[in-house]
């Protein structure tokens, strides 16, 4: 629930594009956070920060940025790394496709572009994992090209200040906002302007309880003068969330855990998890329709405790994850070994498990339940 600040209900004063840019940049100079990627024009470090900060708060992303720069100080160093190393360093940030694209892009730049970043917006768009927003950020900040950046912060600022009612989830709305954002970027100081509008949306014109009473645009802001802070920007499309029920068998034998690397294009690709039985609904272990579970029944082998349930919300999925701890007997292991091999499951010592790249949910489970 947004608390609507005081409003005069008087018409907003006209605001031309030059005045908007100058007021915005003046606010930024007085209020900006000191962040390491703002003290460089190195396209590698700017690109790295933008990829890390996609769908990640600055406070969470900053330590990751620092660790990446320390371990991989150049795009060449990142390109030479193994993907598993990159995923391990990324562990806990989520949206792991970003890490895989980051690594693949670094290799592309080194192998195809002689280790040099493209210097224009259009050329940057051809890089793997680089969309309009990231290309705009690199082009404007590293190479001073007069192109916009348009993310959630920018949508919110422009929609509220200028009273834009285009739906930001529609293709027409996206195009309209981008064109308008482009018209606002000054020919000079595009880097300063773009960082200013992103920072203003992040710190001042926030989604909930924006700081309207102390806003530099108060006399000009359409949303403030019409009490529409809670309705702008317009976002019509609702995200459909799919519910998934993941039943994991945490198989143990002789002090080792059996884990496998996830493949394909599903969630957590490239990370390690346990033997998985997915179903359309939650079930008790003995109810699962699975060959390994049937073998457990035949050997009278049961989970050592009631399953641990975790709920994990992704952008389009709600995961209900059950962990069943199973201590395998020698007889059961001998019978199940071919099936485990077929599934890709391998034995790891506790120290090896700690070094594997894993989803944050699994890190939490291992620490809480198995003290790893």
TIFITOR-411031 format. One record per residue (C-alpha): residue number from 1; x, y negated, z; residue in one letter. Coordinates in Angstrom, 3 decimals. Last residue first. Example, Ala and Ser with C-alpha at 12.3 -4.5 7.8 and 13.67 -1.06 7.14 Angstrom:
<nodes>
<node pos="2" c1="13.670" c2="1.060" c3="7.140" code="S"/>
<node pos="1" c1="12.300" c2="4.500" c3="7.800" code="A"/>
</nodes>
This chain:
<nodes>
<node pos="372" c1="27.911" c2="28.343" c3="5.575" code="X"/>
<node pos="371" c1="25.911" c2="28.721" c3="8.812" code="X"/>
<node pos="370" c1="23.656" c2="31.422" c3="7.331" code="X"/>
<node pos="369" c1="20.241" c2="29.888" c3="8.025" code="X"/>
<node pos="368" c1="20.830" c2="26.140" c3="8.329" code="X"/>
<node pos="367" c1="24.025" c2="25.751" c3="6.316" code="X"/>
<node pos="366" c1="23.009" c2="28.219" c3="3.607" code="X"/>
<node pos="365" c1="19.509" c2="26.758" c3="3.365" code="X"/>
<node pos="364" c1="20.781" c2="23.175" c3="3.078" code="X"/>
<node pos="363" c1="23.290" c2="24.082" c3="0.377" code="X"/>
<node pos="362" c1="20.549" c2="26.000" c3="-1.406" code="X"/>
<node pos="361" c1="18.236" c2="22.957" c3="-1.481" code="X"/>
<node pos="360" c1="21.139" c2="20.818" c3="-2.700" code="X"/>
<node pos="359" c1="21.380" c2="22.923" c3="-5.842" code="X"/>
<node pos="358" c1="24.664" c2="24.857" c3="-5.996" code="X"/>
<node pos="357" c1="28.150" c2="24.405" c3="-7.467" code="X"/>
<node pos="356" c1="30.287" c2="27.211" c3="-6.007" code="X"/>
<node pos="355" c1="33.048" c2="26.328" c3="-3.525" code="X"/>
<node pos="354" c1="30.991" c2="27.181" c3="-0.429" code="X"/>
<node pos="353" c1="30.105" c2="30.561" c3="-1.917" code="X"/>
<node pos="352" c1="33.800" c2="31.354" c3="-2.399" code="X"/>
<node pos="351" c1="34.476" c2="30.735" c3="1.285" code="X"/>
<node pos="350" c1="31.506" c2="32.924" c3="2.273" code="X"/>
<node pos="349" c1="32.792" c2="35.729" c3="0.021" code="X"/>
<node pos="348" c1="31.103" c2="36.173" c3="-3.325" code="X"/>
<node pos="347" c1="29.556" c2="39.263" c3="-4.919" code="X"/>
<node pos="346" c1="28.102" c2="38.922" c3="-8.410" code="X"/>
<node pos="345" c1="24.585" c2="38.639" c3="-9.813" code="X"/>
<node pos="344" c1="24.347" c2="38.338" c3="-13.607" code="X"/>
<node pos="343" c1="20.903" c2="39.956" c3="-13.758" code="X"/>
<node pos="342" c1="22.330" c2="42.988" c3="-15.564" code="X"/>
<node pos="341" c1="25.014" c2="43.390" c3="-12.896" code="X"/>
<node pos="340" c1="22.379" c2="43.318" c3="-10.175" code="X"/>
<node pos="339" c1="20.359" c2="45.943" c3="-12.058" code="X"/>
<node pos="338" c1="23.391" c2="48.193" c3="-12.504" code="X"/>
<node pos="337" c1="24.304" c2="47.830" c3="-8.782" code="X"/>
<node pos="336" c1="20.801" c2="48.622" c3="-7.439" code="X"/>
<node pos="335" c1="21.258" c2="52.362" c3="-6.853" code="X"/>
<node pos="334" c1="24.720" c2="52.020" c3="-5.337" code="X"/>
<node pos="333" c1="23.578" c2="49.014" c3="-3.321" code="X"/>
<node pos="332" c1="20.634" c2="50.959" c3="-1.928" code="X"/>
<node pos="331" c1="22.857" c2="53.784" c3="-0.731" code="X"/>
<node pos="330" c1="25.445" c2="51.420" c3="0.751" code="X"/>
<node pos="329" c1="22.693" c2="49.562" c3="2.654" code="X"/>
<node pos="328" c1="21.772" c2="46.040" c3="1.543" code="X"/>
<node pos="327" c1="21.032" c2="43.331" c3="4.112" code="X"/>
<node pos="326" c1="18.149" c2="41.318" c3="2.650" code="X"/>
<node pos="325" c1="17.349" c2="37.727" c3="3.597" code="X"/>
<node pos="324" c1="14.146" c2="36.574" c3="1.897" code="X"/>
<node pos="323" c1="14.237" c2="32.902" c3="0.860" code="X"/>
<node pos="322" c1="10.979" c2="31.388" c3="-0.402" code="X"/>
<node pos="321" c1="10.922" c2="28.271" c3="-2.590" code="X"/>
<node pos="320" c1="7.734" c2="26.377" c3="-3.366" code="X"/>
<node pos="319" c1="8.793" c2="23.990" c3="-6.119" code="X"/>
<node pos="318" c1="6.685" c2="21.055" c3="-7.238" code="X"/>
<node pos="317" c1="7.574" c2="20.146" c3="-10.794" code="X"/>
<node pos="316" c1="7.466" c2="17.139" c3="-13.080" code="X"/>
<node pos="315" c1="9.842" c2="14.713" c3="-11.337" code="X"/>
<node pos="314" c1="11.113" c2="17.252" c3="-8.806" code="X"/>
<node pos="313" c1="9.564" c2="17.980" c3="-5.419" code="X"/>
<node pos="312" c1="11.087" c2="20.690" c3="-3.204" code="X"/>
<node pos="311" c1="9.100" c2="22.685" c3="-0.678" code="X"/>
<node pos="310" c1="11.079" c2="25.092" c3="1.464" code="X"/>
<node pos="309" c1="9.916" c2="28.380" c3="2.898" code="X"/>
<node pos="308" c1="12.111" c2="30.727" c3="4.955" code="X"/>
<node pos="307" c1="10.898" c2="34.285" c3="4.599" code="X"/>
<node pos="306" c1="10.139" c2="36.342" c3="7.712" code="X"/>
<node pos="305" c1="13.196" c2="38.210" c3="8.879" code="X"/>
<node pos="304" c1="15.586" c2="40.999" c3="7.946" code="X"/>
<node pos="303" c1="13.930" c2="41.655" c3="4.614" code="X"/>
<node pos="302" c1="13.032" c2="45.289" c3="4.187" code="X"/>
<node pos="301" c1="14.672" c2="48.442" c3="2.849" code="X"/>
<node pos="300" c1="12.571" c2="51.607" c3="2.949" code="X"/>
<node pos="299" c1="14.732" c2="52.943" c3="0.097" code="X"/>
<node pos="298" c1="11.735" c2="53.323" c3="-2.252" code="X"/>
<node pos="297" c1="10.388" c2="49.964" c3="-1.099" code="X"/>
<node pos="296" c1="13.712" c2="48.292" c3="-1.882" code="X"/>
<node pos="295" c1="13.684" c2="49.915" c3="-5.334" code="X"/>
<node pos="294" c1="10.245" c2="48.425" c3="-5.955" code="X"/>
<node pos="293" c1="11.614" c2="45.009" c3="-4.972" code="X"/>
<node pos="292" c1="14.444" c2="45.485" c3="-7.456" code="X"/>
<node pos="291" c1="12.000" c2="46.401" c3="-10.233" code="X"/>
<node pos="290" c1="9.710" c2="43.422" c3="-9.630" code="X"/>
<node pos="289" c1="5.999" c2="42.879" c3="-9.118" code="X"/>
<node pos="288" c1="6.056" c2="41.058" c3="-5.786" code="X"/>
<node pos="287" c1="3.524" c2="42.256" c3="-3.224" code="X"/>
<node pos="286" c1="6.099" c2="43.826" c3="-0.866" code="X"/>
<node pos="285" c1="7.826" c2="40.472" c3="-0.458" code="X"/>
<node pos="284" c1="4.666" c2="38.628" c3="0.497" code="X"/>
<node pos="283" c1="3.278" c2="36.425" c3="-2.219" code="X"/>
<node pos="282" c1="3.029" c2="32.769" c3="-3.143" code="X"/>
<node pos="281" c1="1.411" c2="32.171" c3="-6.527" code="X"/>
<node pos="280" c1="2.308" c2="32.171" c3="-10.226" code="X"/>
<node pos="279" c1="5.360" c2="34.315" c3="-9.558" code="X"/>
<node pos="278" c1="9.118" c2="33.949" c3="-9.849" code="X"/>
<node pos="277" c1="11.478" c2="36.671" c3="-8.630" code="X"/>
<node pos="276" c1="15.014" c2="35.359" c3="-8.305" code="X"/>
<node pos="275" c1="18.304" c2="36.953" c3="-7.276" code="X"/>
<node pos="274" c1="20.230" c2="34.095" c3="-5.667" code="X"/>
<node pos="273" c1="21.326" c2="30.708" c3="-7.017" code="X"/>
<node pos="272" c1="24.359" c2="29.159" c3="-8.709" code="X"/>
<node pos="271" c1="24.390" c2="26.034" c3="-10.856" code="X"/>
<node pos="270" c1="24.888" c2="25.894" c3="-14.629" code="X"/>
<node pos="269" c1="21.240" c2="25.130" c3="-15.306" code="X"/>
<node pos="268" c1="19.562" c2="23.783" c3="-12.151" code="X"/>
<node pos="267" c1="16.134" c2="23.469" c3="-13.799" code="X"/>
<node pos="266" c1="15.491" c2="25.396" c3="-17.009" code="X"/>
<node pos="265" c1="17.417" c2="24.948" c3="-20.240" code="X"/>
<node pos="264" c1="19.263" c2="28.263" c3="-20.345" code="X"/>
<node pos="263" c1="21.498" c2="29.801" c3="-17.695" code="X"/>
<node pos="262" c1="21.610" c2="29.898" c3="-13.899" code="X"/>
<node pos="261" c1="24.805" c2="31.291" c3="-12.411" code="X"/>
<node pos="260" c1="24.313" c2="34.265" c3="-10.131" code="X"/>
<node pos="259" c1="24.688" c2="34.997" c3="-6.441" code="X"/>
<node pos="258" c1="25.258" c2="38.075" c3="-4.279" code="X"/>
<node pos="257" c1="26.542" c2="37.257" c3="-0.809" code="X"/>
<node pos="256" c1="29.433" c2="39.066" c3="0.862" code="X"/>
<node pos="255" c1="29.859" c2="40.222" c3="4.460" code="X"/>
<node pos="254" c1="29.838" c2="43.912" c3="3.576" code="X"/>
<node pos="253" c1="26.565" c2="43.531" c3="1.646" code="X"/>
<node pos="252" c1="24.143" c2="40.637" c3="1.378" code="X"/>
<node pos="251" c1="21.228" c2="39.930" c3="-0.956" code="X"/>
<node pos="250" c1="19.364" c2="36.664" c3="-0.475" code="X"/>
<node pos="249" c1="16.289" c2="37.673" c3="-2.457" code="X"/>
<node pos="248" c1="14.678" c2="34.481" c3="-3.723" code="X"/>
<node pos="247" c1="10.951" c2="34.028" c3="-4.336" code="X"/>
<node pos="246" c1="10.258" c2="30.961" c3="-6.454" code="X"/>
<node pos="245" c1="6.668" c2="29.723" c3="-6.639" code="X"/>
<node pos="244" c1="6.180" c2="26.968" c3="-9.211" code="X"/>
<node pos="243" c1="3.646" c2="24.136" c3="-9.219" code="X"/>
<node pos="242" c1="3.600" c2="21.920" c3="-12.323" code="X"/>
<node pos="241" c1="3.164" c2="18.177" c3="-11.835" code="X"/>
<node pos="240" c1="1.424" c2="16.229" c3="-14.554" code="X"/>
<node pos="239" c1="2.725" c2="12.675" c3="-14.587" code="X"/>
<node pos="238" c1="-0.014" c2="10.085" c3="-14.829" code="X"/>
<node pos="237" c1="-0.047" c2="7.701" c3="-17.768" code="X"/>
<node pos="236" c1="-1.470" c2="4.254" c3="-17.062" code="X"/>
<node pos="235" c1="1.437" c2="2.161" c3="-15.801" code="X"/>
<node pos="234" c1="0.759" c2="-1.572" c3="-15.894" code="X"/>
<node pos="233" c1="3.643" c2="-3.569" c3="-14.437" code="X"/>
<node pos="232" c1="1.981" c2="-5.178" c3="-12.635" code="X"/>
<node pos="231" c1="-0.985" c2="-4.073" c3="-10.523" code="X"/>
<node pos="230" c1="0.351" c2="-4.613" c3="-6.985" code="X"/>
<node pos="229" c1="1.955" c2="-7.994" c3="-7.696" code="X"/>
<node pos="228" c1="-1.305" c2="-9.115" c3="-9.317" code="X"/>
<node pos="227" c1="-2.296" c2="-11.873" c3="-6.885" code="X"/>
<node pos="226" c1="-2.992" c2="-14.375" c3="-9.688" code="X"/>
<node pos="225" c1="-0.354" c2="-16.995" c3="-8.831" code="X"/>
<node pos="224" c1="2.172" c2="-14.397" c3="-7.708" code="X"/>
<node pos="223" c1="1.682" c2="-12.200" c3="-10.787" code="X"/>
<node pos="222" c1="2.132" c2="-15.137" c3="-13.171" code="X"/>
<node pos="221" c1="5.387" c2="-16.264" c3="-11.579" code="X"/>
<node pos="220" c1="6.400" c2="-19.837" c3="-12.396" code="X"/>
<node pos="219" c1="6.149" c2="-21.617" c3="-9.020" code="X"/>
<node pos="218" c1="7.510" c2="-18.555" c3="-7.226" code="X"/>
<node pos="217" c1="10.393" c2="-17.940" c3="-9.632" code="X"/>
<node pos="216" c1="13.204" c2="-18.565" c3="-7.126" code="X"/>
<node pos="215" c1="11.411" c2="-16.254" c3="-4.738" code="X"/>
<node pos="214" c1="11.379" c2="-16.964" c3="-0.999" code="X"/>
<node pos="213" c1="7.692" c2="-16.355" c3="-0.360" code="X"/>
<node pos="212" c1="7.502" c2="-13.690" c3="-3.079" code="X"/>
<node pos="211" c1="9.846" c2="-11.223" c3="-1.455" code="X"/>
<node pos="210" c1="8.296" c2="-8.132" c3="-3.049" code="X"/>
<node pos="209" c1="6.335" c2="-5.925" c3="-0.648" code="X"/>
<node pos="208" c1="6.452" c2="-2.641" c3="-2.535" code="X"/>
<node pos="207" c1="7.939" c2="-2.274" c3="-6.034" code="X"/>
<node pos="206" c1="10.747" c2="-4.765" c3="-5.320" code="X"/>
<node pos="205" c1="11.156" c2="-8.201" c3="-6.867" code="X"/>
<node pos="204" c1="14.002" c2="-9.060" c3="-4.495" code="X"/>
<node pos="203" c1="16.667" c2="-6.373" c3="-4.159" code="X"/>
<node pos="202" c1="16.341" c2="-3.891" c3="-7.034" code="X"/>
<node pos="201" c1="14.433" c2="-6.135" c3="-9.419" code="X"/>
<node pos="200" c1="16.828" c2="-9.034" c3="-8.859" code="X"/>
<node pos="199" c1="19.805" c2="-6.709" c3="-9.211" code="X"/>
<node pos="198" c1="18.663" c2="-5.437" c3="-12.600" code="X"/>
<node pos="197" c1="17.914" c2="-8.993" c3="-13.771" code="X"/>
<node pos="196" c1="21.307" c2="-10.252" c3="-12.619" code="X"/>
<node pos="195" c1="23.339" c2="-7.393" c3="-14.084" code="X"/>
<node pos="194" c1="21.747" c2="-8.098" c3="-17.446" code="X"/>
<node pos="193" c1="22.360" c2="-11.854" c3="-17.203" code="X"/>
<node pos="192" c1="26.004" c2="-11.574" c3="-16.169" code="X"/>
<node pos="191" c1="26.837" c2="-9.185" c3="-19.001" code="X"/>
<node pos="190" c1="24.869" c2="-11.215" c3="-21.552" code="X"/>
<node pos="189" c1="26.938" c2="-14.252" c3="-20.529" code="X"/>
<node pos="188" c1="26.755" c2="-15.942" c3="-23.932" code="X"/>
<node pos="187" c1="24.122" c2="-15.165" c3="-26.547" code="X"/>
<node pos="186" c1="21.518" c2="-15.280" c3="-23.773" code="X"/>
<node pos="185" c1="19.232" c2="-12.258" c3="-23.314" code="X"/>
<node pos="184" c1="15.593" c2="-13.388" c3="-23.225" code="X"/>
<node pos="183" c1="14.566" c2="-12.433" c3="-26.766" code="X"/>
<node pos="182" c1="15.908" c2="-8.909" c3="-26.233" code="X"/>
<node pos="181" c1="13.672" c2="-8.458" c3="-23.183" code="X"/>
<node pos="180" c1="10.661" c2="-9.435" c3="-25.304" code="X"/>
<node pos="179" c1="11.562" c2="-6.896" c3="-27.980" code="X"/>
<node pos="178" c1="12.190" c2="-4.212" c3="-25.367" code="X"/>
<node pos="177" c1="8.921" c2="-4.961" c3="-23.594" code="X"/>
<node pos="176" c1="6.932" c2="-4.744" c3="-26.820" code="X"/>
<node pos="175" c1="8.625" c2="-1.501" c3="-27.881" code="X"/>
<node pos="174" c1="7.964" c2="0.167" c3="-24.519" code="X"/>
<node pos="173" c1="4.367" c2="-1.070" c3="-24.526" code="X"/>
<node pos="172" c1="3.724" c2="0.310" c3="-27.996" code="X"/>
<node pos="171" c1="5.193" c2="3.679" c3="-27.047" code="X"/>
<node pos="170" c1="2.919" c2="3.800" c3="-23.994" code="X"/>
<node pos="169" c1="4.190" c2="4.369" c3="-20.438" code="X"/>
<node pos="168" c1="4.972" c2="0.663" c3="-19.917" code="X"/>
<node pos="167" c1="1.331" c2="-0.274" c3="-20.557" code="X"/>
<node pos="166" c1="1.337" c2="-3.859" c3="-21.844" code="X"/>
<node pos="165" c1="-0.025" c2="-6.360" c3="-19.310" code="X"/>
<node pos="164" c1="2.768" c2="-8.956" c3="-19.353" code="X"/>
<node pos="163" c1="2.192" c2="-11.683" c3="-16.733" code="X"/>
<node pos="162" c1="5.508" c2="-13.466" c3="-17.379" code="X"/>
<node pos="161" c1="6.947" c2="-13.194" c3="-13.868" code="X"/>
<node pos="160" c1="5.211" c2="-9.947" c3="-12.981" code="X"/>
<node pos="159" c1="5.720" c2="-7.969" c3="-16.180" code="X"/>
<node pos="158" c1="9.268" c2="-9.252" c3="-16.664" code="X"/>
<node pos="157" c1="10.398" c2="-8.389" c3="-13.141" code="X"/>
<node pos="156" c1="8.700" c2="-4.990" c3="-13.057" code="X"/>
<node pos="155" c1="9.865" c2="-3.827" c3="-16.474" code="X"/>
<node pos="154" c1="13.408" c2="-4.941" c3="-15.596" code="X"/>
<node pos="153" c1="13.490" c2="-2.938" c3="-12.380" code="X"/>
<node pos="152" c1="12.069" c2="0.140" c3="-14.059" code="X"/>
<node pos="151" c1="14.687" c2="0.009" c3="-16.812" code="X"/>
<node pos="150" c1="15.322" c2="-2.249" c3="-19.797" code="X"/>
<node pos="149" c1="18.846" c2="-3.417" c3="-20.559" code="X"/>
<node pos="148" c1="19.078" c2="-6.076" c3="-23.218" code="X"/>
<node pos="147" c1="21.587" c2="-6.729" c3="-26.015" code="X"/>
<node pos="146" c1="23.906" c2="-9.719" c3="-26.477" code="X"/>
<node pos="145" c1="27.204" c2="-7.842" c3="-26.787" code="X"/>
<node pos="144" c1="29.717" c2="-8.734" c3="-24.063" code="X"/>
<node pos="143" c1="31.859" c2="-5.598" c3="-24.679" code="X"/>
<node pos="142" c1="32.027" c2="-4.009" c3="-21.217" code="X"/>
<node pos="141" c1="28.907" c2="-5.539" c3="-19.647" code="X"/>
<node pos="140" c1="26.695" c2="-5.983" c3="-22.722" code="X"/>
<node pos="139" c1="27.604" c2="-2.864" c3="-24.674" code="X"/>
<node pos="138" c1="27.864" c2="-0.646" c3="-21.597" code="X"/>
<node pos="137" c1="24.512" c2="-1.757" c3="-20.145" code="X"/>
<node pos="136" c1="22.712" c2="-1.679" c3="-23.481" code="X"/>
<node pos="135" c1="23.993" c2="1.812" c3="-24.260" code="X"/>
<node pos="134" c1="22.843" c2="2.980" c3="-20.823" code="X"/>
<node pos="133" c1="19.341" c2="1.526" c3="-21.285" code="X"/>
<node pos="132" c1="18.876" c2="2.615" c3="-24.890" code="X"/>
<node pos="131" c1="19.952" c2="6.202" c3="-24.316" code="X"/>
<node pos="130" c1="23.341" c2="7.820" c3="-23.758" code="X"/>
<node pos="129" c1="23.179" c2="11.559" c3="-22.974" code="X"/>
<node pos="128" c1="25.391" c2="12.509" c3="-25.904" code="X"/>
<node pos="127" c1="26.899" c2="9.495" c3="-27.660" code="X"/>
<node pos="126" c1="25.165" c2="8.196" c3="-30.787" code="X"/>
<node pos="125" c1="23.559" c2="5.349" c3="-28.857" code="X"/>
<node pos="124" c1="27.041" c2="3.927" c3="-28.214" code="X"/>
<node pos="123" c1="27.429" c2="3.229" c3="-31.937" code="X"/>
<node pos="122" c1="24.248" c2="1.136" c3="-32.022" code="X"/>
<node pos="121" c1="25.200" c2="-0.835" c3="-28.896" code="X"/>
<node pos="120" c1="28.688" c2="-1.653" c3="-30.123" code="X"/>
<node pos="119" c1="32.199" c2="-1.018" c3="-28.762" code="X"/>
<node pos="118" c1="32.388" c2="2.761" c3="-29.162" code="X"/>
<node pos="117" c1="34.381" c2="4.227" c3="-26.266" code="X"/>
<node pos="116" c1="37.954" c2="5.287" c3="-27.001" code="X"/>
<node pos="115" c1="39.431" c2="8.716" c3="-26.279" code="X"/>
<node pos="114" c1="40.450" c2="9.309" c3="-29.896" code="X"/>
<node pos="113" c1="36.825" c2="9.140" c3="-30.997" code="X"/>
<node pos="112" c1="36.095" c2="12.768" c3="-31.927" code="X"/>
<node pos="111" c1="37.914" c2="14.912" c3="-29.366" code="X"/>
<node pos="110" c1="38.209" c2="12.404" c3="-26.507" code="X"/>
<node pos="109" c1="34.799" c2="10.765" c3="-26.909" code="X"/>
<node pos="108" c1="33.087" c2="14.125" c3="-27.468" code="X"/>
<node pos="107" c1="34.783" c2="15.647" c3="-24.408" code="X"/>
<node pos="106" c1="33.569" c2="12.740" c3="-22.278" code="X"/>
<node pos="105" c1="30.072" c2="13.135" c3="-23.733" code="X"/>
<node pos="104" c1="29.992" c2="16.838" c3="-22.847" code="X"/>
<node pos="103" c1="30.991" c2="16.057" c3="-19.252" code="X"/>
<node pos="102" c1="28.403" c2="13.327" c3="-18.809" code="X"/>
<node pos="101" c1="25.787" c2="15.474" c3="-20.556" code="X"/>
<node pos="100" c1="26.415" c2="18.283" c3="-18.062" code="X"/>
<node pos="99" c1="26.284" c2="15.848" c3="-15.153" code="X"/>
<node pos="98" c1="23.068" c2="14.202" c3="-16.376" code="X"/>
<node pos="97" c1="21.514" c2="17.623" c3="-16.953" code="X"/>
<node pos="96" c1="22.024" c2="18.118" c3="-13.210" code="X"/>
<node pos="95" c1="19.042" c2="15.953" c3="-12.309" code="X"/>
<node pos="94" c1="20.034" c2="16.231" c3="-8.641" code="X"/>
<node pos="93" c1="22.632" c2="14.156" c3="-6.814" code="X"/>
<node pos="92" c1="23.473" c2="16.870" c3="-4.254" code="X"/>
<node pos="91" c1="26.266" c2="18.558" c3="-6.201" code="X"/>
<node pos="90" c1="27.872" c2="16.200" c3="-8.728" code="X"/>
<node pos="89" c1="31.384" c2="17.219" c3="-7.604" code="X"/>
<node pos="88" c1="30.426" c2="20.898" c3="-7.968" code="X"/>
<node pos="87" c1="28.819" c2="20.221" c3="-11.348" code="X"/>
<node pos="86" c1="32.022" c2="18.598" c3="-12.570" code="X"/>
<node pos="85" c1="34.143" c2="21.501" c3="-11.352" code="X"/>
<node pos="84" c1="31.782" c2="24.008" c3="-13.033" code="X"/>
<node pos="83" c1="32.086" c2="22.071" c3="-16.295" code="X"/>
<node pos="82" c1="35.858" c2="22.526" c3="-16.258" code="X"/>
<node pos="81" c1="37.829" c2="19.285" c3="-16.350" code="X"/>
<node pos="80" c1="39.841" c2="18.119" c3="-19.382" code="X"/>
<node pos="79" c1="37.110" c2="15.734" c3="-20.534" code="X"/>
<node pos="78" c1="37.009" c2="14.069" c3="-17.121" code="X"/>
<node pos="77" c1="40.748" c2="13.397" c3="-17.200" code="X"/>
<node pos="76" c1="40.515" c2="11.977" c3="-20.729" code="X"/>
<node pos="75" c1="37.608" c2="9.728" c3="-19.714" code="X"/>
<node pos="74" c1="39.864" c2="8.236" c3="-17.095" code="X"/>
<node pos="73" c1="40.286" c2="8.201" c3="-13.303" code="X"/>
<node pos="72" c1="38.790" c2="11.710" c3="-12.899" code="X"/>
<node pos="71" c1="39.291" c2="12.773" c3="-9.271" code="X"/>
<node pos="70" c1="39.354" c2="9.275" c3="-7.773" code="X"/>
<node pos="69" c1="36.842" c2="7.844" c3="-10.215" code="X"/>
<node pos="68" c1="34.498" c2="10.789" c3="-9.585" code="X"/>
<node pos="67" c1="34.816" c2="10.487" c3="-5.790" code="X"/>
<node pos="66" c1="34.126" c2="6.744" c3="-5.870" code="X"/>
<node pos="65" c1="31.087" c2="7.175" c3="-8.121" code="X"/>
<node pos="64" c1="29.752" c2="9.928" c3="-5.867" code="X"/>
<node pos="63" c1="30.180" c2="7.719" c3="-2.786" code="X"/>
<node pos="62" c1="28.270" c2="4.886" c3="-4.568" code="X"/>
<node pos="61" c1="25.335" c2="7.015" c3="-5.763" code="X"/>
<node pos="60" c1="23.465" c2="7.382" c3="-2.476" code="X"/>
<node pos="59" c1="23.657" c2="3.724" c3="-1.453" code="X"/>
<node pos="58" c1="23.023" c2="2.681" c3="-5.069" code="X"/>
<node pos="57" c1="19.792" c2="4.671" c3="-5.247" code="X"/>
<node pos="56" c1="19.628" c2="7.457" c3="-7.839" code="X"/>
<node pos="55" c1="17.233" c2="7.956" c3="-10.774" code="X"/>
<node pos="54" c1="20.023" c2="6.848" c3="-13.145" code="X"/>
<node pos="53" c1="22.758" c2="5.585" c3="-10.838" code="X"/>
<node pos="52" c1="25.267" c2="8.312" c3="-11.723" code="X"/>
<node pos="51" c1="24.896" c2="7.727" c3="-15.468" code="X"/>
<node pos="50" c1="25.215" c2="3.954" c3="-15.056" code="X"/>
<node pos="49" c1="28.261" c2="4.206" c3="-12.803" code="X"/>
<node pos="48" c1="30.098" c2="6.519" c3="-15.210" code="X"/>
<node pos="47" c1="29.327" c2="4.288" c3="-18.193" code="X"/>
<node pos="46" c1="30.671" c2="1.231" c3="-16.347" code="X"/>
<node pos="45" c1="33.754" c2="3.181" c3="-15.282" code="X"/>
<node pos="44" c1="34.457" c2="4.400" c3="-18.808" code="X"/>
<node pos="43" c1="33.620" c2="1.026" c3="-20.392" code="X"/>
<node pos="42" c1="36.370" c2="-0.681" c3="-18.339" code="X"/>
<node pos="41" c1="35.069" c2="-4.240" c3="-17.855" code="X"/>
<node pos="40" c1="35.793" c2="-4.122" c3="-14.149" code="X"/>
<node pos="39" c1="34.764" c2="-5.862" c3="-10.924" code="X"/>
<node pos="38" c1="31.098" c2="-4.992" c3="-11.179" code="X"/>
<node pos="37" c1="31.795" c2="-1.243" c3="-11.179" code="X"/>
<node pos="36" c1="33.184" c2="-1.554" c3="-7.650" code="X"/>
<node pos="35" c1="30.055" c2="-3.071" c3="-6.078" code="X"/>
<node pos="34" c1="29.791" c2="-6.362" c3="-4.192" code="X"/>
<node pos="33" c1="26.062" c2="-6.924" c3="-3.867" code="X"/>
<node pos="32" c1="24.632" c2="-9.965" c3="-5.588" code="X"/>
<node pos="31" c1="22.850" c2="-12.755" c3="-3.686" code="X"/>
<node pos="30" c1="24.317" c2="-16.172" c3="-4.600" code="X"/>
<node pos="29" c1="25.666" c2="-15.330" c3="-8.044" code="X"/>
<node pos="28" c1="22.532" c2="-13.347" c3="-8.762" code="X"/>
<node pos="27" c1="20.171" c2="-16.202" c3="-7.888" code="X"/>
<node pos="26" c1="22.098" c2="-18.509" c3="-10.231" code="X"/>
<node pos="25" c1="21.888" c2="-15.849" c3="-12.949" code="X"/>
<node pos="24" c1="18.108" c2="-15.621" c3="-12.605" code="X"/>
<node pos="23" c1="17.613" c2="-19.376" c3="-12.541" code="X"/>
<node pos="22" c1="19.704" c2="-19.781" c3="-15.712" code="X"/>
<node pos="21" c1="17.984" c2="-16.917" c3="-17.552" code="X"/>
<node pos="20" c1="14.450" c2="-18.063" c3="-16.720" code="X"/>
<node pos="19" c1="15.312" c2="-21.664" c3="-17.606" code="X"/>
<node pos="18" c1="16.591" c2="-20.583" c3="-21.019" code="X"/>
<node pos="17" c1="13.514" c2="-18.455" c3="-21.673" code="X"/>
<node pos="16" c1="10.975" c2="-21.171" c3="-20.949" code="X"/>
<node pos="15" c1="8.845" c2="-21.101" c3="-17.809" code="X"/>
<node pos="14" c1="5.563" c2="-22.992" c3="-17.682" code="X"/>
<node pos="13" c1="4.210" c2="-23.574" c3="-14.157" code="X"/>
<node pos="12" c1="1.854" c2="-20.939" c3="-12.865" code="X"/>
<node pos="11" c1="-1.796" c2="-21.893" c3="-12.545" code="X"/>
<node pos="10" c1="-2.977" c2="-22.311" c3="-8.951" code="X"/>
<node pos="9" c1="-4.180" c2="-19.337" c3="-6.922" code="X"/>
<node pos="8" c1="-1.877" c2="-20.650" c3="-4.177" code="X"/>
<node pos="7" c1="-0.709" c2="-17.176" c3="-3.234" code="X"/>
<node pos="6" c1="0.328" c2="-15.674" c3="0.112" code="X"/>
<node pos="5" c1="1.984" c2="-12.284" c3="-0.147" code="X"/>
<node pos="4" c1="0.057" c2="-9.158" c3="-1.113" code="X"/>
<node pos="3" c1="1.085" c2="-6.275" c3="1.161" code="X"/>
<node pos="2" c1="1.522" c2="-3.292" c3="-1.114" code="X"/>
<node pos="1" c1="0.000" c2="0.000" c3="0.000" code="X"/>
</nodes>
